[in-house]
Amino acid sequence: MFRERYPRELFQDIRTLGMVVELYQDGIYYIKGKIPFQTQIIVTNQLNQQKHESLRVLSQKLIEEDARNFLKRWRF
């Protein structure tokens, strides 16, 4: 799941259901516990600009610099 901002209420609900929200890297959260499949929640405004440029371009609020860097890197 991709989110622009930190989903505070969603994470509270997940914890209330007995699951764990684990920060994996900046902006990447794993949901663990009573869930039948691996789940990640990506918070695009928290992602590292250099490490996760391909994920940052999926944001609804795409920054021009991120788009240019992505296009340069992948030569579109």
N, CA, C and O atoms as CSV, one atom per row, in Angstrom:
chain,resi,resn,atom,element,x,y,z
A,1,MET,N,N,0.845,-1.158,0.000
A,1,MET,CA,C,0.000,0.000,0.000
A,1,MET,C,C,0.898,1.231,0.000
A,1,MET,O,O,1.890,1.282,0.727
A,2,PHE,N,N,0.556,2.206,-0.803
A,2,PHE,CA,C,1.308,3.459,-0.863
A,2,PHE,C,C,0.478,4.575,-0.243
A,2,PHE,O,O,-0.722,4.696,-0.492
A,3,ARG,N,N,1.141,5.379,0.562
A,3,ARG,CA,C,0.515,6.533,1.201
A,3,ARG,C,C,1.430,7.730,1.032
A,3,ARG,O,O,2.653,7.589,1.035
A,4,GLU,N,N,0.846,8.896,0.885
A,4,GLU,CA,C,1.644,10.125,0.811
A,4,GLU,C,C,2.147,10.522,2.201
A,4,GLU,O,O,3.301,10.912,2.379
A,5,ARG,N,N,1.249,10.411,3.172
A,5,ARG,CA,C,1.588,10.807,4.547
A,5,ARG,C,C,1.515,9.607,5.479
A,5,ARG,O,O,0.929,8.577,5.144
A,6,TYR,N,N,2.113,9.754,6.640
A,6,TYR,CA,C,2.108,8.719,7.668
A,6,TYR,C,C,0.672,8.413,8.089
A,6,TYR,O,O,-0.046,9.321,8.507
A,7,PRO,N,N,0.238,7.153,7.987
A,7,PRO,CA,C,-1.148,6.792,8.293
A,7,PRO,C,C,-1.359,6.473,9.780
A,7,PRO,O,O,-1.550,5.316,10.156
A,8,ARG,N,N,-1.321,7.488,10.592
A,8,ARG,CA,C,-1.374,7.330,12.051
A,8,ARG,C,C,-2.589,6.500,12.506
A,8,ARG,O,O,-2.433,5.552,13.276
A,9,GLU,N,N,-3.772,6.844,12.043
A,9,GLU,CA,C,-4.981,6.133,12.478
A,9,GLU,C,C,-4.986,4.681,11.995
A,9,GLU,O,O,-5.389,3.781,12.732
A,10,LEU,N,N,-4.547,4.457,10.781
A,10,LEU,CA,C,-4.472,3.092,10.256
A,10,LEU,C,C,-3.522,2.253,11.103
A,10,LEU,O,O,-3.841,1.115,11.448
A,11,PHE,N,N,-2.366,2.801,11.439
A,11,PHE,CA,C,-1.410,2.064,12.270
A,11,PHE,C,C,-1.974,1.799,13.663
A,11,PHE,O,O,-1.723,0.736,14.231
A,12,GLN,N,N,-2.723,2.733,14.218
A,12,GLN,CA,C,-3.368,2.505,15.517
A,12,GLN,C,C,-4.365,1.354,15.420
A,12,GLN,O,O,-4.410,0.491,16.296
A,13,ASP,N,N,-5.158,1.343,14.359
A,13,ASP,CA,C,-6.129,0.259,14.159
A,13,ASP,C,C,-5.435,-1.086,13.995
A,13,ASP,O,O,-5.892,-2.091,14.541
A,14,ILE,N,N,-4.348,-1.113,13.258
A,14,ILE,CA,C,-3.587,-2.350,13.054
A,14,ILE,C,C,-3.067,-2.872,14.392
A,14,ILE,O,O,-3.155,-4.068,14.672
A,15,ARG,N,N,-2.531,-1.988,15.206
A,15,ARG,CA,C,-2.033,-2.390,16.530
A,15,ARG,C,C,-3.170,-2.882,17.420
A,15,ARG,O,O,-2.998,-3.844,18.168
A,16,THR,N,N,-4.325,-2.231,17.346
A,16,THR,CA,C,-5.489,-2.641,18.131
A,16,THR,C,C,-5.913,-4.068,17.777
A,16,THR,O,O,-6.400,-4.807,18.632
A,17,LEU,N,N,-5.725,-4.447,16.522
A,17,LEU,CA,C,-6.065,-5.798,16.072
A,17,LEU,C,C,-5.004,-6.830,16.456
A,17,LEU,O,O,-5.141,-8.007,16.121
A,18,GLY,N,N,-3.958,-6.407,17.148
A,18,GLY,CA,C,-2.940,-7.329,17.630
A,18,GLY,C,C,-1.767,-7.544,16.696
A,18,GLY,O,O,-0.958,-8.446,16.912
A,19,MET,N,N,-1.668,-6.732,15.669
A,19,MET,CA,C,-0.538,-6.843,14.743
A,19,MET,C,C,0.537,-5.832,15.128
A,19,MET,O,O,0.314,-4.953,15.960
A,20,VAL,N,N,1.684,-5.973,14.517
A,20,VAL,CA,C,2.826,-5.114,14.807
A,20,VAL,C,C,3.181,-4.312,13.563
A,20,VAL,O,O,3.210,-4.851,12.457
A,21,VAL,N,N,3.451,-3.020,13.747
A,21,VAL,CA,C,3.939,-2.158,12.674
A,21,VAL,C,C,5.428,-1.979,12.911
A,21,VAL,O,O,5.840,-1.424,13.930
A,22,GLU,N,N,6.233,-2.450,11.971
A,22,GLU,CA,C,7.691,-2.411,12.135
A,22,GLU,C,C,8.317,-1.526,11.053
A,22,GLU,O,O,8.113,-1.745,9.859
A,23,LEU,N,N,9.073,-0.535,11.490
A,23,LEU,CA,C,9.794,0.313,10.535
A,23,LEU,C,C,10.972,-0.481,9.991
A,23,LEU,O,O,11.843,-0.908,10.748
A,24,TYR,N,N,10.996,-0.680,8.675
A,24,TYR,CA,C,12.073,-1.419,8.027
A,24,TYR,C,C,13.178,-0.471,7.578
A,24,TYR,O,O,14.349,-0.686,7.893
A,25,GLN,N,N,12.814,0.570,6.848
A,25,GLN,CA,C,13.709,1.629,6.404
A,25,GLN,C,C,12.887,2.896,6.370
A,25,GLN,O,O,11.669,2.855,6.542
A,26,ASP,N,N,13.542,4.022,6.148
A,26,ASP,CA,C,12.796,5.284,6.072
A,26,ASP,C,C,11.618,5.147,5.114
A,26,ASP,O,O,11.802,4.916,3.919
A,27,GLY,N,N,10.410,5.292,5.647
A,27,GLY,CA,C,9.218,5.271,4.815
A,27,GLY,C,C,8.678,3.898,4.456
A,27,GLY,O,O,7.653,3.810,3.780
A,28,ILE,N,N,9.331,2.823,4.884
A,28,ILE,CA,C,8.878,1.466,4.567
A,28,ILE,C,C,8.557,0.745,5.869
A,28,ILE,O,O,9.421,0.547,6.722
A,29,TYR,N,N,7.297,0.361,5.997
A,29,TYR,CA,C,6.814,-0.295,7.209
A,29,TYR,C,C,6.299,-1.684,6.865
A,29,TYR,O,O,5.619,-1.866,5.855
A,30,TYR,N,N,6.626,-2.674,7.711
A,30,TYR,CA,C,6.101,-4.030,7.561
A,30,TYR,C,C,5.015,-4.221,8.599
A,30,TYR,O,O,5.139,-3.767,9.736
A,31,ILE,N,N,3.956,-4.893,8.199
A,31,ILE,CA,C,2.896,-5.266,9.115
A,31,ILE,C,C,3.098,-6.749,9.412
A,31,ILE,O,O,3.155,-7.573,8.498
A,32,LYS,N,N,3.207,-7.081,10.700
A,32,LYS,CA,C,3.487,-8.467,11.099
A,32,LYS,C,C,2.478,-8.914,12.143
A,32,LYS,O,O,1.871,-8.103,12.843
A,33,GLY,N,N,2.322,-10.207,12.224
A,33,GLY,CA,C,1.410,-10.765,13.218
A,33,GLY,C,C,0.308,-11.553,12.548
A,33,GLY,O,O,0.559,-12.349,11.643
A,34,LYS,N,N,-0.917,-11.328,12.996
A,34,LYS,CA,C,-2.084,-12.076,12.514
A,34,LYS,C,C,-2.521,-11.605,11.130
A,34,LYS,O,O,-3.601,-11.038,10.963
A,35,ILE,N,N,-1.678,-11.848,10.159
A,35,ILE,CA,C,-2.006,-11.451,8.789
A,35,ILE,C,C,-1.517,-12.574,7.868
A,35,ILE,O,O,-0.389,-13.043,8.017
A,36,PRO,N,N,-2.351,-13.007,6.921
A,36,PRO,CA,C,-2.013,-14.203,6.136
A,36,PRO,C,C,-0.960,-13.987,5.044
A,36,PRO,O,O,-0.539,-14.954,4.409
A,37,PHE,N,N,-0.529,-12.757,4.812
A,37,PHE,CA,C,0.463,-12.507,3.767
A,37,PHE,C,C,1.324,-11.324,4.169
A,37,PHE,O,O,0.910,-10.493,4.977
A,38,GLN,N,N,2.528,-11.247,3.603
A,38,GLN,CA,C,3.422,-10.134,3.912
A,38,GLN,C,C,2.814,-8.833,3.412
A,38,GLN,O,O,2.319,-8.754,2.288
A,39,THR,N,N,2.857,-7.825,4.255
A,39,THR,CA,C,2.276,-6.537,3.899
A,39,THR,C,C,3.255,-5.422,4.199
A,39,THR,O,O,3.860,-5.383,5.270
A,40,GLN,N,N,3.406,-4.524,3.255
A,40,GLN,CA,C,4.230,-3.335,3.430
A,40,GLN,C,C,3.361,-2.108,3.212
A,40,GLN,O,O,2.461,-2.100,2.372
A,41,ILE,N,N,3.647,-1.083,3.982
A,41,ILE,CA,C,3.040,0.218,3.740
A,41,ILE,C,C,4.180,1.172,3.460
A,41,ILE,O,O,5.097,1.316,4.269
A,42,ILE,N,N,4.121,1.827,2.303
A,42,ILE,CA,C,5.160,2.745,1.858
A,42,ILE,C,C,4.642,4.166,2.043
A,42,ILE,O,O,3.609,4.532,1.484
A,43,VAL,N,N,5.359,4.964,2.827
A,43,VAL,CA,C,5.005,6.366,3.035
A,43,VAL,C,C,5.966,7.179,2.174
A,43,VAL,O,O,7.125,7.379,2.539
A,44,THR,N,N,5.472,7.645,1.027
A,44,THR,CA,C,6.355,8.211,0.009
A,44,THR,C,C,7.093,9.474,0.460
A,44,THR,O,O,8.218,9.709,0.020
A,45,ASN,N,N,6.490,10.287,1.321
A,45,ASN,CA,C,7.193,11.506,1.726
A,45,ASN,C,C,8.273,11.244,2.770
A,45,ASN,O,O,8.970,12.175,3.172
A,46,GLN,N,N,8.428,10.001,3.218
A,46,GLN,CA,C,9.493,9.640,4.159
A,46,GLN,C,C,10.638,8.878,3.496
A,46,GLN,O,O,11.654,8.608,4.136
A,47,LEU,N,N,10.484,8.534,2.237
A,47,LEU,CA,C,11.496,7.721,1.553
A,47,LEU,C,C,12.784,8.498,1.317
A,47,LEU,O,O,12.765,9.708,1.091
A,48,ASN,N,N,13.891,7.785,1.373
A,48,ASN,CA,C,15.194,8.360,1.062
A,48,ASN,C,C,15.235,8.687,-0.427
A,48,ASN,O,O,14.936,7.839,-1.268
A,49,GLN,N,N,15.607,9.920,-0.741
A,49,GLN,CA,C,15.564,10.389,-2.131
A,49,GLN,C,C,16.480,9.578,-3.047
A,49,GLN,O,O,16.090,9.259,-4.170
A,50,GLN,N,N,17.672,9.242,-2.602
A,50,GLN,CA,C,18.612,8.512,-3.452
A,50,GLN,C,C,18.310,7.011,-3.493
A,50,GLN,O,O,18.346,6.399,-4.561
A,51,LYS,N,N,18.018,6.429,-2.353
A,51,LYS,CA,C,17.831,4.981,-2.294
A,51,LYS,C,C,16.526,4.509,-2.909
A,51,LYS,O,O,16.452,3.392,-3.422
A,52,HIS,N,N,15.505,5.334,-2.867
A,52,HIS,CA,C,14.179,4.881,-3.281
A,52,HIS,C,C,13.554,5.761,-4.357
A,52,HIS,O,O,12.353,6.030,-4.329
A,53,GLU,N,N,14.368,6.204,-5.294
A,53,GLU,CA,C,13.838,7.116,-6.309
A,53,GLU,C,C,12.732,6.479,-7.137
A,53,GLU,O,O,11.801,7.171,-7.548
A,54,SER,N,N,12.811,5.181,-7.388
A,54,SER,CA,C,11.772,4.536,-8.191
A,54,SER,C,C,10.440,4.460,-7.447
A,54,SER,O,O,9.385,4.437,-8.081
A,55,LEU,N,N,10.468,4.421,-6.126
A,55,LEU,CA,C,9.227,4.437,-5.346
A,55,LEU,C,C,8.694,5.854,-5.190
A,55,LEU,O,O,7.481,6.063,-5.176
A,56,ARG,N,N,9.591,6.827,-5.072
A,56,ARG,CA,C,9.170,8.215,-4.883
A,56,ARG,C,C,8.396,8.752,-6.093
A,56,ARG,O,O,7.551,9.634,-5.938
A,57,VAL,N,N,8.672,8.236,-7.285
A,57,VAL,CA,C,7.954,8.724,-8.458
A,57,VAL,C,C,6.513,8.223,-8.488
A,57,VAL,O,O,5.734,8.665,-9.332
A,58,LEU,N,N,6.146,7.330,-7.606
A,58,LEU,CA,C,4.769,6.853,-7.519
A,58,LEU,C,C,3.895,7.768,-6.660
A,58,LEU,O,O,2.701,7.518,-6.500
A,59,SER,N,N,4.478,8.803,-6.123
A,59,SER,CA,C,3.750,9.736,-5.266
A,59,SER,C,C,2.773,10.582,-6.078
A,59,SER,O,O,3.040,10.922,-7.231
A,60,GLN,N,N,1.642,10.916,-5.463
A,60,GLN,CA,C,0.692,11.826,-6.113
A,60,GLN,C,C,1.245,13.241,-6.174
A,60,GLN,O,O,0.822,14.041,-7.008
A,61,LYS,N,N,2.178,13.548,-5.301
A,61,LYS,CA,C,2.793,14.876,-5.273
A,61,LYS,C,C,4.237,14.772,-5.762
A,61,LYS,O,O,5.180,15.125,-5.053
A,62,LEU,N,N,4.380,14.289,-6.962
A,62,LEU,CA,C,5.695,14.061,-7.550
A,62,LEU,C,C,6.485,15.370,-7.634
A,62,LEU,O,O,5.991,16.380,-8.135
A,63,ILE,N,N,7.704,15.328,-7.139
A,63,ILE,CA,C,8.601,16.476,-7.190
A,63,ILE,C,C,9.366,16.406,-8.515
A,63,ILE,O,O,9.855,15.343,-8.899
A,64,GLU,N,N,9.465,17.528,-9.200
A,64,GLU,CA,C,10.105,17.563,-10.520
A,64,GLU,C,C,11.513,16.988,-10.474
A,64,GLU,O,O,11.912,16.251,-11.375
A,65,GLU,N,N,12.261,17.316,-9.442
A,65,GLU,CA,C,13.638,16.813,-9.324
A,65,GLU,C,C,13.658,15.285,-9.269
A,65,GLU,O,O,14.512,14.657,-9.895
A,66,ASP,N,N,12.726,14.680,-8.525
A,66,ASP,CA,C,12.649,13.219,-8.463
A,66,ASP,C,C,12.347,12.629,-9.834
A,66,ASP,O,O,12.937,11.620,-10.221
A,67,ALA,N,N,11.442,13.246,-10.561
A,67,ALA,CA,C,11.089,12.755,-11.898
A,67,ALA,C,C,12.289,12.843,-12.841
A,67,ALA,O,O,12.578,11.897,-13.574
A,68,ARG,N,N,12.982,13.977,-12.819
A,68,ARG,CA,C,14.147,14.143,-13.694
A,68,ARG,C,C,15.240,13.125,-13.367
A,68,ARG,O,O,15.819,12.522,-14.271
A,69,ASN,N,N,15.523,12.933,-12.075
A,69,ASN,CA,C,16.543,11.963,-11.660
A,69,ASN,C,C,16.167,10.553,-12.094
A,69,ASN,O,O,17.017,9.795,-12.563
A,70,PHE,N,N,14.913,10.208,-11.941
A,70,PHE,CA,C,14.447,8.882,-12.338
A,70,PHE,C,C,14.601,8.686,-13.840
A,70,PHE,O,O,15.098,7.653,-14.289
A,71,LEU,N,N,14.175,9.672,-14.608
A,71,LEU,CA,C,14.263,9.559,-16.070
A,71,LEU,C,C,15.713,9.502,-16.549
A,71,LEU,O,O,16.029,8.766,-17.483
A,72,LYS,N,N,16.595,10.278,-15.910
A,72,LYS,CA,C,18.023,10.229,-16.277
A,72,LYS,C,C,18.609,8.861,-16.004
A,72,LYS,O,O,19.319,8.293,-16.834
A,73,ARG,N,N,18.303,8.344,-14.836
A,73,ARG,CA,C,18.866,7.055,-14.422
A,73,ARG,C,C,18.409,5.919,-15.333
A,73,ARG,O,O,19.198,5.042,-15.684
A,74,TRP,N,N,17.144,5.937,-15.710
A,74,TRP,CA,C,16.591,4.830,-16.496
A,74,TRP,C,C,16.521,5.157,-17.982
A,74,TRP,O,O,16.044,4.338,-18.768
A,75,ARG,N,N,16.987,6.338,-18.381
A,75,ARG,CA,C,17.137,6.739,-19.784
A,75,ARG,C,C,15.856,6.634,-20.605
A,75,ARG,O,O,15.851,6.059,-21.693
A,76,PHE,N,N,14.783,7.188,-20.080
A,76,PHE,CA,C,13.514,7.217,-20.815
A,76,PHE,C,C,13.501,8.398,-21.735
A,76,PHE,O,O,12.523,8.612,-22.451
